[in-house]
Amino acid sequence: MGKLQGKTAIITGATGGIGEATAKLFLSQGANVMLVGRSAEKLQATRDRLGVSKGVAHTVADAADEAATASSVAATVQAFGGVDILIANAGSEGAVKLIDALSFAEFEQVLRTNVLGVWLAMKCCVAPMKKRGGGSMIALSSVAGTVGFPSASAYAASKHAVFGLVKCAALELAESTIRVNAIGPGPIDNRMIRSIESQLGAGNPEAVHDAIKASIPMKRYGTNEEVAQLASFLASDESSYCTGGIHMIDGGYTSG
C-alpha cells in the first residue's frame, strides 16, 4: 500500500515539470489526482504521458479565476469524494527586468498567478478538507521567497507573499488538523529556469546556466522529481508535525 493510498490531491499548474512529476509520484503512491491547468490540450497530453486511466482526472482553470478555481475543487469532490491534499503549484516567472523597466501589466500578471492563484486554491480547499477531518496544503514558493535577486522584483515579491500566506494559513487552520507548508525550490532543471536563462542571457543563455550552477554549493540544478519527493513527504502523514514552514530544496543555495 502506498503512503498516499486513499487520499485525493489537487495539483494546480499540473502541466508544468514539477506538477507532472508530482502527479506521477502521487499516483504511484496510491493517491487520486485532479490535474488543474489553463490548457485542455496540455492537460490531456499530461494525462497521456502519465499513462494511467484510474484515479486521475483533469479540469481547466486559470489560477487567478475564483469561479474556475472553485469549480475545479467541486469537480474533485464530485469525482473522488473529497480533498485531502493541495499542491498549489501554478506559477509564472514573468518578465525578468529591472524594477524601473517593468510595466504595471507585467508586475500584475506575476502577482495574479503566483499570489492570488495560491490564495484562491487554499481558500477553496478549506471547507472540503475540514469535512475530511484535516489535510495538507503545500504551496510552491522559491529561494526567491527568502532572498532577493536583481531583475526579479515581481517574482521575488510574489514568492515572499506565498510564504506569508502559508504562515498565516498554518496558524488559522492548525486546530482543524490542516497543515500548510511551502516548498522553496532553487534552480530546477525545467522550462522556467530555461526562460530565466534566456531572458538574462542576451543571446548566451549557456553562460547564465553555468554561472547559476557555479553559485550552487552542490554544483547542479535540482530535478522535478526531487521536488515531487519533498511534496510527497509534506502531503503524507510522515510530516504530521510540520506546518507553517518553508522547506528549501536548493542544493544549499540559501545556506550561506
Secondary structure, 3 states (H helix, E strand, C coil): CCCCCCCEEEEECCCCHHHHHHHHHHHHCCCEEEEEECCHHHHHHHHHHHCCCCCEEEEECCCCCHHHHHHHHHHHHHHHCCCCEEEECCCCCCCCECCCCCCHHHHHHHHHHHHHHHHHHHHHHHHHHHHHCCEEEEEECCHHHCCCCCCEHHHHHHHHHHHHHHHHHHHHHHHHCEEEEEEEECCECCHHHHHHHHHHHCCCHHHHHHHHHHCCCCCCCECHHHHHHHHHHHHCHHHCCCCCCEEEECCCCCCC
